[in-house]
Amino acid sequence: MKLFGIVFAISVFAFGVVMMRIEINRSGREIGQLQNEVEIKRARNQYLELEVIRLQGPQTVQQMAQEKLHLRRTPPQNVIVLED
């Protein structure tokens, strides 16, 4: 009976160690995936920040106004400045 108790205790301990290793491996894979996602999101964020800067540039705004809104630059002789 004493031998059974020792074998049972060792089995429970071994099972616990195996379960811990499985959980550690799963957590390691999950951490790796999350780190990969973070890097992808950082790269995407950097791209979008550069895209915002590009789209705010005067040439881009003028080009988009012409292409999408069919606006044209007003010739200077057609501009009237009103003063107070």
Secondary structure, 3 states (H helix, E strand, C coil): CHHHHHHHHHHHHHHHHHHHHHHHHHHHHHHHHHHHHHHHHHHHHHHHHHHHHHHHCHHHHHHHHHHHHCCCCCCHHHCCCCCC
